[in-house]
Amino acid sequence: MILSTAPGERVMLPEFGCGIQELVFEPNSDLVRESMAARVRTALLRWEPRIDVLDVNSEAPNGQPNLVLIRVDYRVRSANTVHNLVYPFYITEAGV
């Protein structure tokens, strides 16, 4: 929910969310993917107190120029178990 919510969408929590939707029309470049990973890390650290964020990476799979896979490695604090989540994010460059 955190990753798919844009800041400003929730009236009672206007700062809640991640903000990667703002990058949907940006080119699928290293810089944009680094920005996505940073936004995801910041949002999870702020809004998800049940986990410790271990790592956040973003990559563009070969042959799919409009797709970014964001991998989040995290530990659930209450159980001390390590998990990961791969969040697919689709980029559509302007004019396509």
Sequence and secondary structure as in RCSB ss.txt:
>XXXX:A:sequence
MILSTAPGERVMLPEFGCGIQELVFEPNSDLVRESMAARVRTALLRWEPRIDVLDVNSEAPNGQPNLVLIRVDYR
VRSANTVHNLVYPFYITEAGV
>XXXX:A:secstr
 TTT  TTS SS TT S  GGGGTTS   HHHHHHHHHHHHHHHHHH TTEEEEEEEEE  TT TTEEEEEEEEE
ETTTTEEEEEEEEEE   TT 
